[in-house]
């Protein structure tokens, strides 16, 4: 009975999100997108979008592996698809969805929230870094001789440099960052925990959680195999997304090269800072413009291809993700709550 209620709840939430998408974009517009390309191309885009969602399970499994043995393969797939659901709903996409997922991960692995957030922070950093590095290396060779696309390579290079500098500074100054976090979080955690517990969490509990967070972060220095799997999963996702766009472009009659599309896939991630669930509009605009710049496709074809892929990926993330979220457990407290 409980399983049936979870299924109904998950289906209901996913359907509500999908209905919100239809209301925002318009049912007629969605239908027009689905029929804008050849049927064979649309079917292939659907398959590629589903595979891209499943590919995230590689990084999920590898990053969570240090937490009490981690997750099984089916659980990793469940968490990957559930993460896609929160990517859609969260105001800043993956940036704000990972703190949500950390709660469920902590419960599933019988560890704490801070430890789960630590491993997922590393995973997001490594995954983004791997994708940017691949794009930059490809861009140097693929976009050479394309004057209008030189800025793309410059942006990718600057992004990599920024990530390296930021990551290095954070690790080097983590003692000072920890002190600040403990000072800021202690009153908040104490107040919130007091609503649920007779004895609210004090400064020592918060300090211990912050310490465990950093311990989980730095232990990846001795886990090169897991780091490699995280990178591999991210690159596979990037390749599948690029292929889906390439197929969509072919489906609307635009014949372009695949590699330039692969180069620009990480760029629209900047849209995640726009406080709109799913980055509706911002992502589409950035990716469509980048495709025109590096492939030479017409603006109409690029826009159509992006919208077709989004028309498939957002409903998949909402419906399948809603079902996966319904079966997650988030209320059994770990060591740090």
C-alpha positions as MATLAB code, in Angstrom:
seq = 'XXXXXXXXXXXXXXXXXXXXXXXXXXXXXXXXXXXXXXXXXXXXXXXXXXXXXXXXXXXXXXXXXXXXXXXXXXXXXXXXXXXXXXXXXXXXXXXXXXXXXXXXXXXXXXXXXXXXXXXXXXXXXXXXXXXXXXXXXXXXXXXXXXXXXXXXXXXXXXXXXXXXXXXXXXXXXXXXXXXXXXXXXXXXXXXXXXXXXXXXXXXXXXXXXXXXXXXXXXXXXXXXXXXXXXXXXXXXXXXXXXXXXXXXXXXXXXXXXXXXXXXXXXXXXXXXXXXXXXXXXXXXXXXXXXXXXXXXXXXXXXXXXXXXXXXXXXXXXXXXXXXXXXXXXXXXXXXXX';
ca = [
       0.000    0.000    0.000;
       2.803    2.383    0.899;
       4.571    1.641   -2.405;
       1.361    2.422   -4.293;
       1.004    5.740   -2.468;
       4.600    6.626   -3.300;
       4.003    5.805   -6.961;
       0.868    7.938   -7.108;
       2.588   10.791   -5.288;
       5.603   10.686   -7.593;
       3.449   10.521  -10.707;
       1.343   13.388   -9.406;
       4.335   15.618   -8.696;
       5.917   14.830  -12.047;
       2.657   15.473  -13.863;
       2.240   18.797  -12.044;
       5.725   19.896  -13.091;
       5.036   18.817  -16.673;
       1.722   20.690  -16.613;
       3.588   23.773  -15.406;
       5.984   23.410  -18.310;
       3.092   23.121  -20.761;
       1.428   26.181  -19.237;
       4.654   28.205  -19.442;
       5.591   27.233  -22.976;
       2.177   26.472  -24.415;
       0.738   23.122  -25.480;
       0.548   24.136  -29.134;
       4.180   25.235  -29.056;
       5.289   21.902  -27.568;
       3.362   19.963  -30.205;
       4.842   22.145  -32.926;
       8.344   21.391  -31.633;
       7.725   17.653  -31.571;
       6.504   17.692  -35.172;
       9.149   20.147  -36.413;
      11.660   17.399  -37.135;
      11.559   14.069  -38.930;
       9.967   11.260  -36.860;
      13.142    9.166  -36.934;
      15.143   12.110  -35.591;
      12.635   12.791  -32.793;
      12.695    9.139  -31.710;
      16.488    9.162  -31.649;
      16.528   12.385  -29.632;
      14.243   10.749  -27.054;
      16.594    7.760  -26.773;
      19.669    9.994  -26.427;
      18.038   12.159  -23.756;
      17.143    9.070  -21.716;
      20.692    7.715  -22.077;
      22.125   11.070  -21.002;
      19.997   10.942  -17.866;
      21.225    7.437  -17.124;
      24.876    8.355  -17.780;
      24.848   10.620  -14.730;
      24.574    7.440  -12.641;
      28.266    6.752  -13.330;
      29.358    9.891  -11.492;
      26.738    9.331   -8.780;
      28.009    5.823   -8.088;
      31.679    6.868   -8.083;
      31.252    9.931   -5.875;
      29.075    8.217   -3.270;
      31.182    5.049   -3.187;
      33.282    6.267   -0.192;
      30.154    6.603    1.985;
      29.704    3.245    3.708;
      30.061    1.315    0.474;
      27.951    3.736   -1.521;
      24.950    2.827   -3.653;
      24.052   -0.102   -5.872;
      23.787    0.392   -9.635;
      19.948    0.627   -9.589;
      20.094    3.106   -6.697;
      22.640    5.187   -8.588;
      20.290    5.371  -11.568;
      17.436    6.353   -9.265;
      19.476    9.120   -7.671;
      20.714   10.339  -11.058;
      17.195   10.717  -12.443;
      15.948   12.222   -9.169;
      18.792   14.733   -9.347;
      17.569   15.735  -12.806;
      14.154   16.432  -11.276;
      15.630   18.814   -8.717;
      17.813   20.389  -11.413;
      14.560   21.416  -13.108;
      12.817   22.668   -9.979;
      15.754   24.311   -8.208;
      16.228   28.061   -8.835;
      19.911   27.655   -9.744;
      19.816   24.196  -11.308;
      22.593   21.812  -10.164;
      24.070   24.529   -7.952;
      21.052   24.434   -5.650;
      19.861   20.877   -6.301;
      22.936   19.152   -4.855;
      22.295   20.454   -1.302;
      18.804   18.953   -1.601;
      20.085   15.612   -2.875;
      22.707   15.469   -0.116;
      19.943   14.880    2.413;
      18.658   11.793    0.601;
      22.191   10.527   -0.014;
      23.062   10.846    3.663;
      20.034    8.791    4.630;
      20.582    6.142    1.953;
      24.196    5.601    3.020;
      23.578    5.986    6.774;
      26.072    8.844    6.933;
      25.599   12.547    7.551;
      24.408   15.458    5.467;
      27.783   17.182    5.522;
      29.607   14.072    4.282;
      27.124   13.587    1.435;
      27.433   17.234    0.465;
      31.218   16.917    0.536;
      31.418   14.062   -1.957;
      28.848   15.643   -4.255;
      30.677   18.985   -4.176;
      33.806   17.233   -5.423;
      31.793   15.387   -8.071;
      30.271   18.583   -9.477;
      33.651   20.338   -9.500;
      35.465   17.435  -11.183;
      32.669   16.803  -13.683;
      32.493   20.460  -14.754;
      36.277   20.670  -14.963;
      36.497   17.588  -17.157;
      33.835   18.864  -19.530;
      35.449   22.294  -19.802;
      38.883   20.795  -20.469;
      37.532   18.575  -23.251;
      35.723   21.520  -24.808;
      38.780   23.750  -24.642;
      41.075   21.137  -26.199;
      38.613   20.372  -28.962;
      37.946   24.047  -29.504;
      41.608   24.792  -30.183;
      41.615   22.358  -33.108;
      38.008   22.388  -34.287;
      37.395   26.130  -34.239;
      40.764   27.221  -35.621;
      40.258   29.513  -38.590;
      36.775   30.506  -37.430;
      37.185   34.174  -36.422;
      33.729   34.553  -34.882;
      34.307   31.530  -32.633;
      37.622   32.601  -31.123;
      35.786   34.092  -28.174;
      34.353   30.673  -27.334;
      37.826   29.212  -26.804;
      38.808   32.260  -24.754;
      35.755   31.845  -22.534;
      36.494   28.150  -22.040;
      40.116   28.879  -21.157;
      39.120   31.590  -18.706;
      36.558   29.247  -17.124;
      39.170   26.539  -16.590;
      41.621   29.031  -15.092;
      38.901   30.402  -12.852;
      37.948   26.938  -11.622;
      41.553   26.035  -10.837;
      42.206   29.283   -8.995;
      38.933   29.143   -7.075;
      39.417   25.490   -6.126;
      42.989   26.096   -5.004;
      42.018   29.123   -2.912;
      39.148   27.262   -1.257;
      41.355   24.319   -0.279;
      44.206   26.539    0.884;
      41.943   28.700    3.044;
      39.541   26.013    4.247;
      40.534   26.560    7.889;
      39.365   30.173    7.711;
      36.310   29.235    5.679;
      35.410   26.620    8.287;
      35.620   29.171   11.083;
      33.284   31.478    9.220;
      30.851   28.691    8.349;
      30.644   27.512   11.951;
      29.993   31.057   13.157;
      27.264   31.652   10.583;
      25.596   28.248   10.662;
      25.533   27.563   14.411;
      22.641   29.965   15.246;
      20.631   28.774   12.239;
      21.177   25.061   12.905;
      20.498   25.522   16.600;
      17.222   27.301   15.937;
      15.993   24.808   13.350;
      17.059   21.712   15.283;
      15.311   23.111   18.358;
      12.017   22.753   16.523;
      12.552   18.998   16.145;
      14.693   18.033   19.127;
      14.551   18.555   22.885;
      18.280   19.343   22.823;
      19.215   21.656   19.913;
      22.524   21.136   18.124;
      25.298   23.308   19.501;
      28.512   24.753   18.073;
      30.436   21.498   18.588;
      27.991   19.555   16.415;
      28.195   22.141   13.636;
      31.997   22.245   13.840;
      32.128   18.445   13.625;
      29.895   18.455   10.538;
      32.075   21.045    8.806;
      35.177   18.997    9.624;
      33.622   15.858    8.143;
      32.722   17.812    5.008;
      36.364   18.758    4.388;
      37.564   15.256    5.220;
      35.342   13.851    2.484;
      36.546   16.494    0.033;
      40.270   15.959    0.510;
      40.120   12.158    0.602;
      39.501   12.169   -3.152;
      43.186   13.051   -3.579;
      43.861    9.345   -2.971;
      40.963    8.078   -5.102;
      42.136    8.640   -8.666;
      40.027    5.759   -9.949;
      36.816    7.288   -8.627;
      37.772   10.726   -9.927;
      38.380    9.216  -13.368;
      34.931    7.601  -13.334;
      33.321   10.934  -12.420;
      35.096   12.586  -15.341;
      34.133    9.723  -17.661;
      30.479   10.021  -16.707;
      30.519   13.770  -17.292;
      32.140   13.405  -20.709;
      29.623   10.735  -21.696;
      26.764   13.059  -20.718;
      28.348   15.839  -22.752;
      28.717   13.590  -25.799;
      25.120   12.345  -25.581;
      23.729   15.878  -25.270;
      25.805   17.049  -28.233;
      24.653   14.066  -30.290;
      21.008   14.763  -29.448;
      21.401   18.347  -30.704;
      23.244   17.142  -33.796;
      20.432   14.694  -34.589;
      17.808   17.395  -33.977;
      19.613   19.725  -36.383;
      19.736   16.963  -38.978;
      16.031   16.366  -38.403;
      15.222   19.958  -39.376;
      17.394   19.712  -42.477;
      20.563   21.353  -41.137;
      23.715   19.329  -41.859;
      26.542   20.377  -39.520;
      29.611   18.818  -37.882;
      29.257   17.140  -34.484;
      32.510   18.240  -32.802;
      31.751   21.997  -32.710;
      28.518   21.180  -30.885;
      30.479   19.137  -28.356;
      32.695   22.174  -27.743;
      29.881   24.503  -26.683;
      27.826   22.143  -24.488;
      29.327   23.390  -21.155;
      28.897   27.089  -21.974;
      25.154   27.464  -21.253;
      25.701   26.097  -17.735;
      26.075   29.758  -16.849;
      22.305   29.890  -17.240;
      21.991   27.989  -13.949;
      22.693   31.217  -12.061;
      19.456   32.669  -13.468;
      16.807   32.153  -10.722;
      14.305   30.403  -13.008;
      13.430   26.707  -12.524;
      15.041   24.755  -15.339;
      16.665   28.017  -16.540;
      13.764   28.260  -18.992;
      14.620   30.724  -21.721;
      18.130   31.561  -20.548;
      19.568   28.130  -21.374;
      17.762   27.973  -24.709;
      18.976   31.405  -25.745;
      22.620   30.814  -24.819;
      22.870   27.375  -26.396;
      21.044   28.403  -29.566;
      23.348   31.385  -30.030;
      26.443   29.252  -29.431;
      25.306   26.695  -32.017;
      24.862   29.409  -34.641;
      28.318   30.772  -33.854;
      30.319   27.534  -34.094;
      28.350   25.441  -36.605;
      27.133   28.014  -39.083;
      23.555   26.782  -38.699;
      20.785   29.293  -39.233;
      19.253   30.868  -36.153;
      15.908   29.244  -36.927;
      17.375   25.747  -37.215;
      19.505   26.126  -34.073;
      16.551   27.399  -32.074;
      14.338   24.571  -33.316;
      16.954   21.934  -32.422;
      17.469   23.300  -28.914;
      13.744   23.550  -28.273;
      13.136   20.002  -29.488;
      15.798   18.615  -27.143;
      14.433   20.677  -24.256;
      10.888   19.572  -25.049;
      12.062   15.991  -24.518;
      14.481   16.491  -21.605;
      12.264   18.616  -19.348;
       9.245   16.268  -19.396;
      11.534   13.246  -18.930;
      13.203   14.905  -15.945;
       9.837   15.883  -14.485;
       7.936   12.623  -14.921;
      10.672   10.012  -14.467;
      12.395   12.195  -11.886;
       9.200   12.688   -9.912;
       8.711    8.928   -9.660;
      12.320    8.415   -8.536;
      12.059   11.171   -5.913;
       8.907    9.583   -4.487;
      10.910    6.477   -3.527;
      13.763    8.366   -1.862;
      13.984    8.495    1.908;
      14.982   11.714    3.597;
      13.767   11.556    7.171;
      16.087    9.145    8.946;
      18.721   11.355   10.576;
      22.406   10.653   10.048;
      25.254   11.428   12.478;
      24.937   15.171   11.926;
      21.222   15.244   11.298;
];
